[in-house]
Every structure is written in structure tokens, then in C-alpha cells.
Amino acid sequence: MSTYTLKREIPVEDEFDLVVAGGGPAGTAAAVCAARLGAKVLLLEATGCLGGMGTSGLVTTFGPISDGKQMLVGGIMKQIVLSLQQRGQLGPHVVPEYLHSQLNRWVPFKPEGLKRLLDELVQDAGVDVRFFTRVIDAEVTGTKVDGVVISNVEGYRYIRAKTYVDATGDAALSDLCGAECKVILRDIDSVAPSTLCSLYSGVNWDDPAYGEDWRGIDAVKARSKKLLLKAIDDGHFTQPDRFMPGMNKIGKQAAQLNGGHVFNLNGLDVRSLSDGMMFARKLAVEYETFFRKYVPGCEDIELLTTAPVMGVRDTRRIVGEFELTIEDYTAGRQFPDQVAVYNRPTDVHPTDTSKEEFERFNQDFEGKHGLGFGQSLGIPYSILVPKGWTNLWVAGRCHSSDTKVHGSIRAQSAAYMMGQAAGTAAVQSIATGQPAYDLDTEDLVIRLRAQGANLPQSTLSKTMTR
């Protein structure tokens, strides 16, 4: 490919304490928590709302937030879920057990309610939010980020800041800076498929098949999966994809579907993304007709919309100061520098339509790589720091972990907690002069606990896990 040298003078804006790239769960949490601590924060988001996959991606369920004994999440994530509950923006069937005493219980919510709540949080905290804006370049000295170039309808701008958080999901800022990353489909053999989520109306949740409470909904989900296999045998679908999480109840007659895999999609290739979006919209219609034809209570179902953003599960991850592995997960390892605890199953979706991959997923999800009642995994600070970097952190799915653990902690609820940790670490770094790669993690944990984070470790350390 030939090259073109761009020569242009770019307006320079006032300096910020923190620039956050990406307004999904991790980025929003990082921005809000840093601003609450007094930092001048700029939050950049490529779409027109905050919340990322929970809003633009229509992934309208939080991953499990209880270990079966108690609520695991704390800090801003706890505030968000309790606020949505108070406002009536969780699924109408959600009972307190979902939040406090149900193991592996997903928590559905209404995406518009989450959008409005996050708008209020950033406004109340005084965050400068720029929608429809991306970071397109970075200026770096050694392992210190000096500034970034952003692009939006106003053109290019150069932004200087003291600290930066990469919450793009794709580690886009880290890659622009030259931080070492692992690229899925290049450095790792296989990649979890992507999914374009969709919303439906006309579901008769009062159908006798659903029972009178949330247990009935679980029963119908299980039945739908059996009926899916029949539909595949009948030749109903373009591809024989045996795995479908099922419908999630988000309203009196409304449902969200996290179903319809796009296999081998490369989320770092615009042509692959474009082809995948068109194929996935075709699949959504096939699922609409499947539910209408095969599933009780769905005779009048209508497809309302597919998400404007593809649900890409994995693209690029940083090489961090530490890599969290499946051995850590299965041991339920706790860390002195952990900034969150979590226990979602290792949800690495089947990588193709084979029966062998489907059975592999079921074994992993249902116990082979699962944490039981009262168990959790610590998420250490050191997986949020690109190795050796001074003023750059990541949060969300571009953290440093292996594929199995990534399938667990890439979830929204974990991302909010990682974001709170990264934003708090950035403020601590500014106040103390400590670089990201050598932050006093005892101090960080104390700061996070003061914000309501659930960090039960009894032993603290001034140095991070490496």
C-alpha cells in the first residue's frame, strides 16, 4: 500500500488532568470517578451515548453481580445497578435475589434507562463529554503519553493531558502509543464469535409456559434451546449454530436477544465488520421467524431493531505488568493489589458451529472452569497497566489476561469496576508523582474502599502483582 503524508496545523486545546478514550462501562466509570476526586476530565466516545455494549450494543444484561451469598460489586457499579432498580429500569421480573443471593444470575435492564443514568452521572461529576469523537493519533516520549489527536465533526484537535485511560475495548489508544499488545487472529489461534444483539416486542410473557415468576422464564429459556435444535434439523437457519443465550425480559412485552453468531469476524478489519453487520441483520430476521414459529408465547413477536454496534468480544489486549490466567481463575486467587472481585463463568463462546465446540463451551460454562457458591476471583491492578508505561492505563476488555479469563471478566459489571480503579489510579498518580507501573497499590486499595469498592483482601501491598 502506498502512503500519503498529511501536513496540517491542528488547534491545541487546554490541558486536562485525564483523557479517557471510550465511553463504555469502563470509560464512563473511569471518567466519573476521577472527576469526583477533583480531576479535570475529558471523555471521548465514538457514538452518541455512553454505556457501550449495554446501550449502543443492546447487550442489556449485566453479568452476575452476586456469588450466591452476597453482592460482589461495589463502588460505581453498585450505585448504577441499585439506581436502575430504584427507577424501575431493570427487567420487570428482577427480584432482590438477582442482586444479592443468586449465583450466575444475569441482570437485565432497559438500555434507555441506562443511557439517561450515565448522562446524569457525568454531568453531575463535571466531566467534559465529546460524543462522535475518536482518538486517531498519539504523541509519545518513551513510555509517557504527551498528547492525543482527536477527530470529530469540528475537525482535528490536539489534546494534552497528565494521564490517559484506554477504554476503547480494542486497545486502540495503547496501540497508537506503541504499547505492546496481543492481537486476536494473529497472536492467538481462535477468536470468540461476535453477535449483533436485537430488540423485540410482542412477547406474551403471561403465557402459561412462562410460569408466574422468574423461574418460569428460566424454564422457557431451556425449552427454547431445545426447540432451536429442532429448527436447525428442519433447516430453518442459514448456519447450524447450536448456541443461543435466549431471550431476556426487559419489559412487559419486550425482549432482548443476544443470539446469532458471526464467526471469524475480525473486529480490527473494517471490511470484516461491515460484512458481519449485514450478515447479522439477516440472522436477526431468521431468529424472529424461529421464535414466532417454534416458541410458546412468541406467536406475535416483532423484530424492532438490531444494534448499531456489533458485539465484538475480543480483538486486542495489552501485554500488562501481569497476565491473569485460567489457573488463577480456577483457584479463586485473591491478590493484595486487587481492585475488584468477580465470579462470572468463563463465557468463551463456541468458535464454530461444530458439535465439539458446542460441547466444549457447555463443559467450560457449567463447571469445568466455573466458580461456585461464595467463590470469586480477584482482579489485580497490574492487568490494567501496559507494561512499563508511565501515565497510561486500560480498563475493560483490553486488559491483560488469557482467553479463558477474558471470557469471564470482559463483562460490563467487571468493566465498570476496572474503570473506577483506572480513574482513581490516574488521580493518585497526578497527586503523588508515582508512575502507573510503580503505583503504591496499598494506597490505591484504600482510596477505592473509601469509594465503596468491595475489596475484601486482608493483606495489602505497596507493590503490584507481577
N, C-alpha and C positions, 0 to 999 in steps of 0.2 A: 504494500500500500504506500503510495506517495504521501508526502507530508506538506503541510501548509503552516507557515509561521505567522501567528497572529500578533499584530502590533497595535496596541490600543492603550490609551490613558484611561485609568479606571478611578472613579471617585473613591476617596478614602473616608470611611465613617469614623465616628468617635469610638474609642476603645471600650470593650466590655470586660467584665471580670470573667465571664464564662460564655462561650458559644456552644450551643447544643445542636448537633445536626441530626434531625429526625424527630418528629413529634408523635411517635407511637407511645406505647406504655412506658418504655424505658426512658425515652427522651423527655416526655412530659413530666415524669416523676423527678428526673434529674433537674430540670429547669425550675419546677415549683419549689422543690426542697432547697435548692441553692438560693433562690430568691427570698424564701422565707428566712434564710440565715443572713440576709442583708446584701447578697451579691447582685450586681447589675448583670442581668442575663438576657441573651438573645436566643430565641428558639426558632429554628428553621424547619419548615415542613413542606414537603413536595405537593401534598394535596390541599384540600380546603377545610380540613378539620383535624383535630387531634384524636388520638386513640389508635391509630394504625390499623392493625388487623381486626381489632374489636369494633371499629367503625367503618373505615374505608374498605376493609376486607370482609366485613359481615361475619366474622368469627365471633358470634355473640354468646360465647360461654367462657367464663373464667375457668382455668384449670383448678383442680381440687385445692381447697384452702384449709382443710382440716386433716389431721392424722387419725381421725376416728375418736380421739379423746378430747382434743382441744383445737381451737383455731390456730393455725401455724403462722398466718400472715400477720404483719404488724405495720406500723407506720402509715404511709400514704395509701398503701393497698388496702389496709383495713378501713381507713377512712372512706375510700371510694366505694367499697362493697357495702358498707353499712349505710352510706348516704344514698346509694341506689335503692337499697332495701327500704329505707325510710320514705323515699319518694315514690315507691310503688313501681320502680323501674327494673326490678328483677322479674324472672318468669313468674306468672301468677300462682304457680304451684310450689314455689320455693318456700320451704319451711325452715325454721331455725336450725334444724339438724344438718341441713346442707352446709351451713357455715361453721358449725361447732362440733358435730359428732358423727359425721358421715365420711367414711374412708372412700377415697377415689370418687367423690361426688362432684361432677361438673356443675357450675352455677350459671344458668342462662340469664341474660339481661337484654334490655331493649337498647339498640345501638344509638337511637336518637337521644335517649336519656343520658347515655354516657358522654356523647358529644357536648351536650349542654353543661353537664357537671364539670368536664375538663375545661371548657371555656371559662367557667366561673373560677376554677382553681387558679388558672394562670393569670386571670385579670386581678383577682384578689391579692395574689403574690407580687404583682407588678412586673411580670415577665413581658418583654418585648417579643411579640409573636409575628413572624412573617410566613404567611401561607404562600403556596405556589412558588416556593423558593428552594433551590438546591445549592449545595456546595459543589463547585466544579474544579477547584484547584486549591492548592495549599502551598505556602511558603514556609520552609523549614530550615533551621540551623542545627545540624547534628540530630539530636533526638528531642529537639524543642520546636513546637509549632509557633511560628511568629504571626501568621495571619492566614486567612482563607479568602478565596474569591467566591462570591455567590452570584447566582443568576436568577432573575425573575422578570416580570413584565417591565420593570424600570430599567433593565439592562444589567450590567455588571457592577458590583461594588466590592471593594476590598475592606475586610473587617479584621481589626486586630483585637486580640483578647489575651488575658493572662492564662486562661485554661480552656480546654476543649473536651467535649464528650461526644463520642461517635455512637449514636443510637440509630444508625441507618438500617440496621439489620444485615446489610450486605458488607459491613466494614468499609464502606465507600471512602469515608474520610481517612481512616487508617491506611488504606491502600494508596490514596493520593499523597499521603505524607511519606510513604515508603516504609511503613511498619511491616514487619514480616507477617504474612498471612498464609493460611491453608485454603486453597480453592477447591471446592467440591467439584467433581467431574474431571479434575486434573490431578490433584494430590490424593484424593480419596476415590476408591473404585466405584462406589454406587451412591446414589443420592435418593433421599426420600422424595416421593412424588409431590407435586403441587395440587392444590384444589381451589377452584373458584366457588366460593360459597354463594348461597342464594336464599331469598325470602319468598314465602308462600302464604296465601290466605285460603280461607275456606276449609280449614281442617276442623272436623267435628270432634273436639276434644271431649265432648259429652257422650260420645258413642260408648255403649256398654263395654266394648272391648278394652277401653282405657281404664276402667275401674273408677274409683271415687277419689283417689289421691295419687301422689307421685309414684307409688309402687306400680300402679296400673300403667303409667306411662313407660316405666322400665319394661314391663311385660310386653307392651306393644312394640317397643324398640327391638326386643329379642325376636318377636314374631316377624317384624319387617325384614330382619336379616335372613330369616329362613325363606321368606317369600322372595327375597332378592335372588337366592339361588335358583328358585323355580323359574323366575323371569329370565335368568341367564340361560337355563336349559331350554326355555321357549324361544331363545334367540332375540329377546327384546332389546338388548343393549348392543351398541357398537363394539364395546370391548367387554370381555368376561371378568369384570372387576368384582371380586367376591367381598371386598371390604367396604362397608359403609357405616359411619358412626351412627346414623339415624337422625330423625327429626328432633329438633329441640323446641319445646313450647316456650314462646316468648310473648304470647298474647292470647286473648280468649279464643280466637280462631286463626292465630298467626303462628308460623313456624319458620325456623331456620334450618337449612340443610348444609351440613359440612360433608358433602359427598360428590363423587365424580372426579377421580384421579386423572391428572395429566402426567403421564410417566415420562421420565428422561427429559423433563423441561430444564433448560439451563437459565436460571434466573439472572445471570450476568450477560446474557445474549439477547438483544432487543428483538431479533427476528424470532428466536425461540419463544420469547414471551408473547409476541404478537400472534404467532400461530397458535400458541397454547390458549390464549384468551378466546379465540374464535372456536377452537375445538371444544373448550369447556362450556361455552354457551350452548353449543349443540347438545352436549351431555345433559345440561340442566333441563332441557325440554324432555329428554328421554326419562329423566327421573320424575318429572311431573306426570308423565303418562304412566309410568310404573306405579306411583302411589295411587293414582286415580283408578287404575285397573286392578291392582292386587291388594291394596292395604285397606282394612276397615276404617271408616271414618274419614277417608280421603277421596270419596266419590266426587266431591265438588271442589277439589283443590285447584288453585290457580297459581301459576308462577308469576310473581310480581316483578322481581328484578334479580339480576346477578350482580355481584360486587364489581365496582370499578377497578379494584386492585386484586391481582392474583395472590392467592395464599401460598407463597413460596416458603417452604420450611427450612431450606438450607442452601447457602450459596458460598459464603466466605467467612472464615473465622480467624481471629487473630492468633498468633503464637504468643501466649501470655507469659507472665512470670511463673505460672504454674498451670498445668493442664489437669482438669478434673476428669477422672476415668471411671469406667464401669466398676472397677474393683472398689473404688471409693464409695460408689453408689450402693452396691450390694452389701457393703459393710456398714452402711448408715454412718459413714465417717463424719465426725464433728471436728471443727478447726478453731484454733484460738482467734483467727482473724476473720471468721465467717461473718457475713453481712446479711444473711438470710438463712432460713431453714425451709426445706420443701420436700415433698414426697410423692409427686406425680409419677405414674408409671413411665417406663422408657418407651414412649409412644413413637417408635420409628416405623412408619407405615410401610406396607409391602412395596418393594421396589419394582415389581412387575405383576402380571396377572396370574402367575403360576400358583398352583395349589400349595407347593412347597413354601413359597414366600408368605402366603396367607397363613399357613400353619406356624411358620416361624414367628410371625407377628403375634399370633394368639398366645403362643407359649411365652414370649417376652412380656407381653402386656398383662397376662393373667397370673404371673407369679415367678417365672424364671428370673426376671430382672425387676421384681417389684419389691416395694417396701410395705411392711404390714402395719397392723394396728399399733398406733403410738410411736411409729418409727419415722425418721426423717433424715435427710442429707443436708449437711452444712454447705453453703455456697461461699467459698473463701474470697476475700477481696482480691487476691492475686490473680484470679482469672479475668479480672476486669482491666488489667494493666498490660498494654502491649510491651513486650519485653524490652526493658531498658529506657522506656520513654519518660520524659520529664513532666509534661503538662497535658498528657493525652490519656483519656480513659475510654473504655467502651462499656456499653450496657445493652442487655437484650440478647438476641440470638447470635450475635457475632462474638460472643465471649469465647474463652479458651477452654474447650472440653472435647472429649472424644464423641463419636457419633451416637453411642448409646445414651450417654448422659445428656447430650444435646437434645435428644428426643424427649427428655423429661423437663429440663429447665428452660427450654425456649418458650414456654408458655407465658401468656400475658401476666398472670399473677406473679410469677417469678421475675419477669422483666420489670414490673413496677418497683419491686424491692431492689433489684440491681441498680435501677436508675436512681433511686433515693441514695444508695450508697455512693454511686459515682459523683452525683451532685454535691453530696456532703464532703466527699474526699477532695473535690476541687476547691471548695471553700476553705477547708483545713489547709490545703497546700498553699493557698494565697496567704493565709494568716501566719503560717509558720515558716514558709520558705522550703518546706520539705517536698522533694520531687515525688511524682506518682510512684516511681519504682522503689522508693525508700521512705514511704509514709509511716508514721507512727500508728500502727493499726490498733493498739490498745486505746489510744485517744479517739480513733475513728469509731470503734465499737461503743465507747462511752457517749460520743456525740449522737450516734444512731439510736441508742437506747433512750436518750433524752427526747428523741422524736417519736418514741413509741414503738420502735422496732422490736420484734421478738427475737432476741439473741440470748439463748439460754446457756451458752458455754460458760463453764465455771472458771476456766483458765484463759487468761488473755496474754497477748504477746505484743511487744512493741515492733516486732518484725513480722513480715508477712510469710505465709506458707510458700515455700519454693521447692 
